[in-house]
Amino acid sequence: MFRSKQHFISAALAVFYLFTAISCSNDNDQNDGLAVVPDLFKLGELTGNGLTVEAYSEGPLTVGYHRIWFEVHRDGEQIERPEFSFAPMMHMEAHSHRSPFQSSGQERDPVHGLLETWAIFTMPSGSMGSWHLELTVSDPERGHEALEGDIQVGVDDSNRVITFLAENEERYVLTWIEPTEPVTGLNDLMVALHHRESMMNFPPVTEADIGFEPWMPSMDHGSSNNVDPTHQGNGFYEGAVNFNMTGDWELRFEIGLDGVDLGRHTFELEF
């Protein structure tokens, strides 16, 4: 009787451990996209010549502005100050193009201890083409051959970017960055403005005059206490927007540059 009870307990424990292992395995499968770094999302990695580069963001990528972090290892050991360059590239059937971005240097951010940069994705990936993070990385202390390659990433659609042709026949990229999660009351407002000089070059526009008005179409009114965005550096403009109630809103921008009217451009949101 005692031996039968022991056998029963052993069998029950075996089933329990098997179920736990399967559950943990399933959890790991479901969390493949989660970064080892807390609060960050792993976009992918590139390995070669003894080097490994891991790419992270705050979440899955969408059309718009994203902070991107990188870590570089050689044989499992962190390279403190690698030589590092990065660019986003959209590969399409007929041609390829970049988008506004900042290539990382050697400094690490104080929060995550990673190499930090940013990129603005101007269109979704899909049938039209695919986005890649193009990388060149080397270890200056050891002087081995550099790692060159790319990490393919998915980018979902959003309404955060407007690419437009102005009356001066030049193309520009206007990006709405903040607020990411609007609330009733005063919100920080941030937009970025870049000039598309070519398919590969998007320098920041630093001297634009930007007028701004939030408007609620369903109620046919705006709000008070808004602050027009002014340039803060590298093509980024900051102001404030006041939402006095929830519902449907439009962020209406009027942009001028050196006496040239760059037009009126509107982002829609609802919260």
Buried (B, 14 or more C-beta within 10 A) or exposed (E): EEEEEEEEEEEEEEEEEEEEEEEEEEEEEEEEEBBEBEEBBBBBBBEEBEBBBBBBBBEEBBBBBBBBBBBBBBEEEEBEBBBBBBBBBBBEEEEBBBBBBBEBEEEBEEEBEBBBBBBBBBBBBEEEBBBBBBBBBBBEEEEEEBBBBBBEBBBEEEEBBBBBEBEEEBBBBBBBBBBEEBEEEBBEBBBBBBBBEEEEEBEBBBEBBBEBBBBBEEEEEBBEEBBBBEBEEEBBBBBBBBBBEEBEBBBBBBBBBEEEEBBEBEBEBEE
